[in-house]
């Protein structure tokens, strides 16, 4: 099957973010989204470590070692960017001041449950971060993730088996194989990555994909 690269997946997510939105980018793959704002659109990206107004990824050799995002990835500051402490950052997240959050995930269930802070593997210690605050305080949660785990097992499930971050919080899931909406009836197909068939994607998906 055709799989999208992290850059291609980030660009696909960015296409769906409306002009003028305030958007939190979670750690990992979501941090790449800030590099793909469509032409003619302004999006204000927020990072929980205290930045509002993240710009594109800096070119190699131009990095500011004191300017990083929540993933400790070097970033740039967009014109008018602001810096603040964690308390203010989390107040924005909890207080309804962010429009959209783009988060990574270990698992997403067909009812919109999200598991992204702990697995059952002792090699990977739990890391709550700000995800639980985001799923409570931000009205629209988008998930950006690989469709299967490193062993080829499904991550798009009927029910999550890992500890939950939030109940019924996910609106849309973007994977390297497909885009799926979470509806009252379950996952509904929005689009497939070019070159894939529904039958191929369904074969690596535990939950039923509706069309």
N, C-alpha and C positions, 0 to 999 in steps of 0.2 A: 504493500500500500504506500501511497504517497504521504509523507509526513511533512508538515510545515516546520521550517526552522524557527528558532526563538524570535528572530527578527521579523520573519513573515507573520508569525502569530501575533506579535506585538503590533504590527501595522494593521492587522485585521481588527484587533480590539480597538485601536485608536480611531478607526473609521466610524465606529458606533458611538463615540463620545461627543455629545453636542457642543456647539460653540458656546463659550462662556461658562463651562462647567468647572466646578472645583472638585478635583479628583485626588483621592489618596491612592498611592501605589504601594502595595505590600512588598515584602522582601522576595528576592528571587526573580523569577521570570517577569512579573509585572513591572519591575523597574525599567525594563526596556521600552515600555509604551511611550515614555516621554520623548523619545527620539523620533516619533512618527506622527506628530500632529499634522493633519492634512492642511494643505496650503489654503490660506484665507480663513483659518479657524484659530481662535484663541482658547486654550485650555490652561487652567491654573492648577499645576500639579503640586500636591502636598506630600511630604514625607514625615512620618511620625517622630523622627529625631529632631524636628524643629525647623523645617524649611517650607515656605509657601512660595512657589514660583520656580520649580525645577526646569532647567533648560535641557537641551540635547546633551548627549554624552560627549565629553571633551575629546578632541583629537589626541592621539598618542603624543606624549611629550609636552602637552599643554595642561596637564592636570594640576589642580590646586589641592595639595595634600590635606588641607583643612576643610575641604568642601566635599562631603560624602552624603549618601542617602542612608536609609535604614538598613540596606544590605552591605554597607561599607563600600559601596561602589562610587567611584568618582563621578561627580555630576557638575553641571554648570548652573549658574543662576540666570533666570530670565530677567529682562528689564523690570524693575519694580519689585524684585523678590524681597522677602522678609525672613528674618531669622528670630527664633524665640525658644524658650525652654520647654521641656517635656510637659509641664503642667498646662501651659497654654495650648500646646499641640493636642493633648488629649482632650482638653475642653472643647476644641474645635470638633474633634471626632465624636465625642459623646453628646455634644449639644446641638447636633443637626445642622452644622455649618458646612459640611462636606456633602456634595451631591451624589457622588459615585465612589465606590471603593473597588479597586481591581486587586484580587487576592489570589494567591496560589492555593493549592489544595492537595491533600492526600486522597480524599474521597469526596464525592458529592452524590447524594441520594436523589431519587426521582421526585421526592416531596420537597426538595430544596435544602435538606439538611447538609451542613458543611462540617467536615473534619479536616483541620489543617494545622493542629498544634501538637499532636502526639500520635505516635504509632504504638504498636505492641512490641516493637523491637528495642531491646535494652541498649543496643549500639547507638540509638538515636535518642538522646534525652529530650524530654518535652520542652517546648519553647512557646509560651503563650503569646508574648509580644503584645501588640495592640489589636489583634484580630477580634477578640471578644468585645472590645469597645467599639470597633468599627461596625460589626454586624448588628449591634444594638442602636448605634447612633446615626448610621448612614442609611438612607432609604433605598438605595439601589446597590446590590452587591453583584459584581461580575467576577467570574472565576476564570483564570488562565492557567492551563495545566496540560501535562501529557495525558493521553487517553488511557494508556496502560502503565503499570509500574515496571520496574527494572527487570522483573521476571516474566513480563508479558501478561500479568493478571489484570483484570478490569479494575478501573478506578471510578467508573460511572455505574452506580449500583442501585439496586432496589432499596437497600437500607445500609447505612454506614456501619462498619464494624469497628472503627476507631473511635476514641473519645470525641464527642461533638464540640464544635466551636459555637454553633448556633443552630436553632431549629427553624427550618423552612425559610431561610434567609436568602438563598441564591436566586437570582433572576435569570441569568444566562451563563452558560458554560462555553468557553472557547478552548478547544483542544487542538492538537496537531493533526487531527483527523476530521473534525467536524465542529459546527456551531450548533448548540442545542439550547432551546428555551425550556425553562421549568414552568409547567402549567399545572392546573388542578388535576389534569389527567395523566401527568407524567412528563417525560422528556419529549419535546417535539422538535423535529429536525428543521433547522433554519437553512443550513447549507453544508455541503460536504467539501473537504479539501479537494482541489482539482485532481482528477484521476482516480478518485475513490468511488466505490459503490456503496449503497446502503447495506447490502448484504455483507460486505466485507467489514464495515464498521460495526454492524450489529453483532457480528461474530466475536468481537472483542469487548462487547458491552453487556454487562449483566442485566441492566434495566432494558425494558422495551423502548425502542425509539419510534415514536409516532410520526406520521407524515400528514 
